[in-house]
Amino acid sequence: MNDQRVIIYPDQNLGQRLDKYLVEHLPGYSRNRIQMLIKAGHVWVDGRPIQKAGFLLESHASVEIHLPQAESSSLTPEAIPLEVVFENADLLVVNKPPKMVVHPAAGHTSGTLVHAALAHSPDIQGVSGTQRPGVVHRLDKDTSGLILLAKNDQAQHWLQEQFNQRQVDKTYLALVDGRPPTPSGRIEAPIGRDPAHRKKMAVVPQHKGRQAISEYRTQETFTHHTYLEVHPITGRTHQIRLHMAFLGCPVAGDTIYGRRKPTIPLDRHFLHAYRLRLRLPNENQLHEFIAPLPEDLENTLAWLRSEAALQPNR
C-alpha cells in the first residue's frame, strides 16, 4: 500500500454514511471511486474493513483509507516528441497531432500518445490501469488538439469527475460539408452502437442509446462548406462527427460518417479540439488552454478562401 489516511470523526458525524463523508473530505475523489475502494476492502473503520458504502458512522470512529499501489505497466516508453501546452505535478495538457492514437488497442501496439507520455513523464505509470495510464478522456486518431493526461490517481478522479459532471467547457473547430439548417443551434440526439456495424456508433432511438448534446455556431461560410465552432455538452464516442452527419452536414473528410470521397484536399477529417476550460486538481479557479489550428487545417481554410475569392460576384 502506498498511502494511508486516518480521520477521526467528531460527534456531529454520528449516523453519516461512510461514502458521503469520504467524498466531502477527500477532494478529487468521486463518490463512485470512493465506493469502489470501500467495496474492494480498502477502507477500515475502527480497525476492521468495511465493504458497505452505506455503513453509518459512530462518533469519533477511526477511519483508515488504504490506497492500493499502482500496478506496473507492461508498456515500453517511446521517445516521441510531444507538444506540451501545460504541465504540473498533477497533469499534462498535450496538443495531440493528427494520426496519433491515444492509447494501445488492436492494431496500435506502439506509437501512441500513452507511449510518448510514459517517456516524457514516467510517473503516470499505473495511473488508472496498465494499458491506459493517465488517460482522462480521448480524441479520435484523426482529430488533433487538446487532451489531458493525469499523473496520479487523485488527479485522475478529480478530472474525470469534472467531465462526468459536465463542468469542462470544450470547444472544437470543424469544417463541414454543406450547411447546417440554422447558423447556430443545439443538437440533442442519443448515441449508441450501430446495430448494423458494431464497430461504428450511430444516432439511435432514445431507449437504445445515451443522451448526447452538442451546440454549434457558424464562424465562416463557403460555397459548399461551413466552418463551425462546436461545443459538445456530453462526451460520447464520435459525438461531433455523428451529430453533424445527423444534421446533413458531415465533417469534411470524414469517410466513415460522411462522404466516402473527401470534398477537400486533406487526408483526414477537419476536426480540432481547440480550447479547454476547467479547474485543476484542488483549485477553484478556471484555467483555459488553447491549441491553434494546425498547419494542415489552416492551409485547407486558406484554400477555401482563395477559391471563394475567385468566384464571380453575384
C-alpha positions as CSV (number, residue, x, y, z in Angstrom):
1,M,0.0,0.0,0.0
2,N,1.4,3.4,-1.0
3,D,-0.6,5.7,1.3
4,Q,-2.8,5.7,4.3
5,R,-5.1,8.4,5.7
6,V,-6.5,8.4,9.2
7,I,-9.6,10.6,10.0
8,I,-11.1,11.0,13.5
9,Y,-14.8,11.8,13.3
10,P,-16.3,14.4,15.6
11,D,-19.7,14.0,17.3
12,Q,-21.7,15.7,14.5
13,N,-20.9,12.9,12.1
14,L,-22.8,10.3,14.1
15,G,-25.0,8.4,11.7
16,Q,-23.5,9.8,8.5
17,R,-22.9,7.4,5.5
18,L,-19.3,6.3,5.1
19,D,-19.1,7.1,1.4
20,K,-20.8,10.5,1.8
21,Y,-18.3,11.6,4.4
22,L,-15.3,10.5,2.5
23,V,-16.4,12.3,-0.7
24,E,-16.7,15.5,1.4
25,H,-13.3,15.1,3.0
26,L,-11.2,13.7,0.1
27,P,-11.1,16.4,-2.6
28,G,-10.6,14.9,-6.1
29,Y,-12.2,11.5,-5.3
30,S,-15.5,10.9,-6.9
31,R,-18.3,9.1,-5.0
32,N,-18.0,6.2,-7.5
33,R,-14.3,5.9,-6.8
34,I,-14.8,6.0,-3.0
35,Q,-17.5,3.3,-3.3
36,M,-15.1,1.1,-5.4
37,L,-12.4,1.5,-2.7
38,I,-14.9,0.6,0.0
39,K,-16.2,-2.5,-1.9
40,A,-12.6,-3.7,-2.5
41,G,-11.9,-3.6,1.2
42,H,-9.5,-0.6,1.2
43,V,-11.5,1.3,3.9
44,W,-11.3,0.3,7.5
45,V,-13.4,1.6,10.4
46,D,-12.1,1.1,14.0
47,G,-9.5,-1.4,12.8
48,R,-11.8,-3.6,10.6
49,P,-12.5,-3.5,6.8
50,I,-16.0,-2.1,5.9
51,Q,-17.3,-3.0,2.5
52,K,-20.7,-1.3,2.7
53,A,-20.8,2.2,1.3
54,G,-23.9,3.0,3.3
55,F,-22.3,2.0,6.6
56,L,-23.3,4.5,9.3
57,L,-20.5,6.1,11.3
58,E,-20.5,6.4,15.0
59,S,-19.0,9.4,16.8
60,H,-15.1,9.5,17.0
61,A,-14.8,6.5,14.7
62,S,-11.3,5.9,13.4
63,V,-11.3,5.6,9.6
64,E,-8.3,4.4,7.6
65,I,-8.2,4.5,3.8
66,H,-5.6,2.3,2.2
67,L,-4.8,3.3,-1.4
68,P,-3.5,0.3,-3.4
69,Q,-0.1,0.6,-5.0
70,A,-0.2,1.4,-8.7
71,E,0.4,-1.6,-11.0
72,S,3.5,-1.6,-13.2
73,S,2.8,-1.1,-16.8
74,S,3.9,-3.5,-19.4
75,L,4.1,-0.7,-22.0
76,T,7.5,0.4,-23.2
77,P,8.0,4.2,-23.1
78,E,8.8,5.7,-26.6
79,A,10.7,9.0,-27.0
80,I,8.1,10.5,-29.4
81,P,8.1,14.3,-29.3
82,L,5.1,15.8,-27.6
83,E,3.8,19.4,-27.7
84,V,3.1,20.0,-24.1
85,V,0.8,23.0,-23.6
86,F,0.9,22.9,-19.8
87,E,2.3,20.6,-17.1
88,N,2.4,20.5,-13.3
89,A,2.7,17.8,-10.6
90,D,-0.8,16.5,-11.4
91,L,-1.4,16.6,-15.1
92,L,-0.2,17.1,-18.7
93,V,-2.1,19.1,-21.3
94,V,-0.9,18.0,-24.7
95,N,-1.7,19.2,-28.2
96,K,-2.1,15.9,-29.9
97,P,-1.2,15.7,-33.6
98,P,-3.4,14.0,-36.1
99,K,-2.8,10.3,-37.0
100,M,-1.7,9.6,-33.4
101,V,-3.8,7.0,-31.4
102,V,-4.4,7.9,-27.8
103,H,-3.8,4.5,-26.1
104,P,-2.8,1.0,-27.2
105,A,-5.5,-1.0,-28.9
106,A,-5.9,-3.7,-31.5
107,G,-3.7,-2.7,-34.4
108,H,-2.0,0.0,-32.5
109,T,0.6,-1.5,-30.1
110,S,3.1,1.3,-30.3
111,G,3.5,4.9,-31.3
112,T,0.5,6.0,-29.2
113,L,0.2,9.1,-27.1
114,V,0.4,7.0,-24.0
115,H,3.8,5.5,-25.1
116,A,5.1,9.0,-25.7
117,A,3.7,10.3,-22.3
118,L,5.4,7.4,-20.4
119,A,8.8,8.6,-21.8
120,H,8.0,12.2,-21.1
121,S,6.6,11.7,-17.6
122,P,7.3,8.2,-16.1
123,D,5.2,9.0,-13.0
124,I,2.0,8.3,-15.0
125,Q,2.8,4.6,-15.0
126,G,0.0,2.6,-13.4
127,V,-2.4,5.6,-13.1
128,S,-5.9,4.3,-14.0
129,G,-4.6,0.9,-15.1
130,T,-1.7,-0.6,-17.0
131,Q,-2.9,-0.2,-20.6
132,R,-4.3,3.4,-20.5
133,P,-2.1,5.1,-17.8
134,G,-3.2,8.7,-17.2
135,V,-5.9,8.7,-19.8
136,V,-8.8,11.0,-18.7
137,H,-10.6,11.4,-22.0
138,R,-9.9,10.5,-25.6
139,L,-9.7,12.0,-29.1
140,D,-10.1,10.1,-32.4
141,K,-7.0,9.2,-34.2
142,D,-7.5,11.9,-36.9
143,T,-8.7,14.6,-34.5
144,S,-6.0,16.9,-33.4
145,G,-5.9,19.2,-30.4
146,L,-6.0,19.4,-26.6
147,I,-6.1,16.3,-24.4
148,L,-5.4,15.7,-20.7
149,L,-3.3,13.1,-19.0
150,A,-3.3,12.6,-15.2
151,K,-0.1,12.0,-13.3
152,N,-1.6,10.5,-10.2
153,D,-4.9,8.7,-9.1
154,Q,-6.2,11.7,-7.3
155,A,-5.8,14.0,-10.3
156,Q,-7.3,11.3,-12.5
157,H,-10.5,11.1,-10.4
158,W,-10.7,14.9,-9.9
159,L,-10.6,15.4,-13.7
160,Q,-12.9,12.6,-14.6
161,E,-15.4,13.8,-12.1
162,Q,-15.4,17.2,-13.8
163,F,-16.1,15.5,-17.2
164,N,-18.8,13.4,-15.7
165,Q,-20.5,16.5,-14.1
166,R,-20.2,18.4,-17.4
167,Q,-18.0,21.0,-15.8
168,V,-15.4,21.0,-18.5
169,D,-16.0,23.6,-21.3
170,K,-14.8,22.0,-24.6
171,T,-14.6,23.9,-27.9
172,Y,-13.9,22.2,-31.2
173,L,-13.4,23.7,-34.6
174,A,-14.9,21.8,-37.5
175,L,-15.3,22.3,-41.3
176,V,-18.5,20.6,-42.5
177,D,-19.8,19.7,-46.0
178,G,-22.8,21.9,-46.8
179,R,-24.6,24.0,-44.2
180,P,-26.5,23.2,-41.0
181,P,-30.2,24.2,-41.1
182,T,-29.5,27.3,-38.9
183,P,-26.4,29.4,-38.4
184,S,-26.3,28.2,-34.7
185,G,-28.2,25.6,-32.8
186,R,-28.3,22.7,-30.3
187,I,-28.5,19.1,-31.2
188,E,-30.0,16.5,-28.9
189,A,-29.7,13.1,-30.4
190,P,-28.9,9.9,-28.5
191,I,-25.8,7.9,-29.5
192,G,-25.3,4.1,-29.3
193,R,-23.7,1.2,-31.2
194,D,-24.7,1.0,-34.8
195,P,-26.9,-2.2,-35.0
196,A,-25.7,-2.9,-38.5
197,H,-22.0,-2.2,-37.9
198,R,-20.9,-2.9,-34.3
199,K,-17.5,-1.2,-34.7
200,K,-19.3,2.1,-35.5
201,M,-21.6,4.4,-33.5
202,A,-24.9,5.8,-34.7
203,V,-27.7,8.2,-33.7
204,V,-30.3,5.8,-32.3
205,P,-33.7,5.8,-30.6
206,Q,-33.8,7.2,-27.0
207,H,-34.2,3.8,-25.4
208,K,-31.2,2.3,-27.3
209,G,-28.6,5.0,-26.7
210,R,-27.2,7.5,-24.3
211,Q,-28.1,11.2,-24.1
212,A,-25.8,13.3,-26.4
213,I,-25.9,17.1,-26.7
214,S,-23.9,19.4,-28.9
215,E,-24.1,23.1,-29.6
216,Y,-22.6,24.8,-32.6
217,R,-22.1,28.3,-34.0
218,T,-21.1,29.3,-37.6
219,Q,-17.8,31.1,-38.0
220,E,-17.5,31.3,-41.7
221,T,-19.4,30.1,-44.8
222,F,-18.2,29.0,-48.2
223,T,-19.9,27.8,-51.3
224,H,-20.0,24.2,-50.4
225,H,-18.7,24.2,-46.8
226,T,-19.2,25.8,-43.4
227,Y,-16.7,26.5,-40.7
228,L,-18.1,25.9,-37.2
229,E,-17.3,26.2,-33.5
230,V,-18.8,23.2,-31.7
231,H,-19.4,22.7,-28.0
232,P,-20.1,19.1,-27.0
233,I,-22.0,19.2,-23.8
234,T,-21.8,15.5,-23.3
235,G,-18.8,13.3,-24.4
236,R,-20.0,10.4,-26.4
237,T,-17.8,8.4,-28.8
238,H,-17.7,10.2,-32.2
239,Q,-20.3,12.6,-30.9
240,I,-19.5,15.7,-33.1
241,R,-19.0,13.6,-36.2
242,L,-22.3,11.8,-35.7
243,H,-24.3,15.0,-34.8
244,M,-23.0,16.9,-37.8
245,A,-23.9,14.0,-40.1
246,F,-27.3,13.8,-38.4
247,L,-27.9,17.4,-39.4
248,G,-27.0,16.6,-43.0
249,C,-23.6,18.4,-42.9
250,P,-21.0,15.8,-42.0
251,V,-17.5,16.8,-41.0
252,A,-15.4,17.4,-44.2
253,G,-13.0,14.5,-44.8
254,D,-14.9,12.1,-42.6
255,T,-15.2,9.0,-44.8
256,I,-16.9,6.9,-42.1
257,Y,-19.9,9.0,-41.2
258,G,-19.7,11.4,-44.1
259,R,-18.9,11.3,-47.8
260,R,-16.7,8.4,-49.0
261,K,-15.0,10.7,-51.4
262,P,-13.5,13.7,-49.5
263,T,-14.5,17.2,-50.7
264,I,-11.3,18.9,-49.6
265,P,-7.6,18.3,-50.2
266,L,-7.0,16.8,-46.8
267,D,-6.0,13.3,-45.7
268,R,-8.1,13.3,-42.5
269,H,-11.3,14.8,-41.2
270,F,-11.4,18.5,-40.3
271,L,-11.9,18.4,-36.6
272,H,-9.7,20.1,-33.9
273,A,-10.0,20.3,-30.1
274,Y,-9.3,24.0,-29.8
275,R,-10.0,25.0,-26.3
276,L,-10.5,23.5,-22.8
277,R,-11.7,25.4,-19.7
278,L,-11.5,23.5,-16.4
279,R,-10.4,23.6,-12.8
280,L,-7.1,22.0,-11.9
281,P,-7.0,19.5,-9.1
282,N,-7.7,21.1,-5.7
283,E,-8.3,24.6,-7.3
284,N,-11.5,26.6,-7.7
285,Q,-10.4,29.0,-10.4
286,L,-10.9,28.1,-14.1
287,H,-7.9,27.7,-16.3
288,E,-8.1,28.0,-20.1
289,F,-5.9,26.1,-22.6
290,I,-5.8,26.8,-26.3
291,A,-4.3,24.9,-29.3
292,P,-4.4,26.9,-32.5
293,L,-5.4,25.2,-35.7
294,P,-2.6,23.0,-37.1
295,E,-1.0,23.9,-40.4
296,D,-2.9,21.3,-42.5
297,L,-6.2,22.7,-41.4
298,E,-5.1,26.3,-41.7
299,N,-4.0,25.5,-45.3
300,T,-7.4,24.0,-46.0
301,L,-9.2,27.2,-44.9
302,A,-6.8,29.3,-46.9
303,W,-7.5,27.1,-50.0
304,L,-11.3,27.6,-49.5
305,R,-10.9,31.3,-49.1
306,S,-8.8,31.6,-52.2
307,E,-11.4,29.5,-54.1
308,A,-14.1,31.8,-52.8
309,A,-12.2,34.9,-53.9
310,L,-12.1,33.5,-57.5
311,Q,-15.9,33.1,-57.6
312,P,-17.7,35.8,-59.6
313,N,-19.8,38.2,-57.6
314,R,-23.5,37.5,-57.7
